[in-house]
Each structure stands twice: as C-alpha cells, then as structure tokens.
C-alpha cells in the first residue's frame, strides 16, 4: 500500500540526530487524551508540512520520533498529524486505509 501522507522526520525542529537513510515508515497508534495537542487541520496543513516543533508535541510523539530515528527510518505516520482532522473526505480516505498500515 502506498501511504500518501507521513511526517518526514527531517522536518521535526528541535530534535538533533543524524540523517538516516530511507528504510520504510513507522506508525503510532495512541490515545488522544484531553490535553491540547498539535493536529493537522486545513488551516495548519501548510505550516505542518514545512516544520513541526518537537517541544509542542506530546511526550508519546517525541518518544516515537526518537525511536524512529534510532531505527534509521525517515517517515512516521501518526493519525493526528497525517489525517486532516477537519475534513470528512480526508478522514474517510485515510481512516479506510489505516488497517493496512
């Protein structure tokens, strides 16, 4: 399956690590909780496509970024950052593929 939208680890600002070769991609399934969080929306799409500041992400996201880099993987799929949250069309398209990730 071709995954069309992932977080490109090299665009994470505030994380120091070596450039790693493209191997594959990882996914994070997580409980959202109630605290404020960074999510992909129609309004944030452009900014998040360019850069994501790691300090603004939940600890679980920061940890999986570290693990992803440690394993030499450059792409990461996180539902809250890879599905446009205020788009029913995007939710239907992406959520329908999530079982294949």
N, C-alpha and C positions, 0 to 999 in steps of 0.2 A: 504494500500500500504506500502511496506517495503522501507524505504529510506536507501540507502546503504552508502551514504557519507554525513556526517554532521560535523559541527565544535563542538568538545567536549569542552564545556565551561571551564572545569578544566584545559585545556591546554593553556588558554589565560594568557600570562605572563604580569604582571603589573596591574592586577585587583585583588583587595582584596575583598573577600566575603566569606560567609560561604559555606561549601559543601552542596549541595542541593540534595534532592532525585530525582531519575529519574521519571519524570511525563510523558513527551511527548517531542515534539520538536517544535520550532517556525521557521518561515521563514521570510526573509527580501526581499522585492521587492524594488529595488531602482534604481534611475537614476545614471549612472556611471559617468557622467561628463567628464572633460578633464584633471583633475589633476592626478599626478602619484598615483598609488594605488597598494596595495598588491593583487595579484591574484594567483590562483592555476594554475600552468603550469607543464609540465612534469619535468622541472628542479627544481621546488620548492615543488613538492609533498612530498618528504621525510621530508624536514625541516618543512613545514607547518603541517604535520601530527603529529609532535612531539611538536611543540610550535608555538604560534603566539604572537608577541609582540603587545599589545594593542595600544601603542603610535604610531605605524606605520599604524594603521587603520584609515579610515575616521571617522569623528565625528558620522555620522549616524550609523556606525558599532559599535562604542564604546557605543553609547546610547542603541542600541538594545541588546548588551551584558549585560548591566546593568539591563535592563528591564527583560531579560530572566532569569537572576539570581534572581532578586527580586521576580519573579513569581514561583521560585523553579523548573525551567526547566533546564536540563543539556545539551541539544542539540539544535543546531541552524543551519538552512540551509540558506546560502547566496550564490546566484549563482556564484559570482566572486571567492568564496572560496571553493565551493563544486563541480563545474564543471571544469574539466581540460580544460583551455582556448585554448590551442594549440593542442587539439585532436578533430578532426572532429567526430570520433567514440563516444567519451565520450559526446560531445555536443548533438549528435543525440539521444543517450540513455537517458541522463539526462533531456534535454530540452523536450523530449517527455513525461516525467513524471511530469514536473513542473505544469501542470494544475491540477494534483492530490494532490499537496501539500497543 
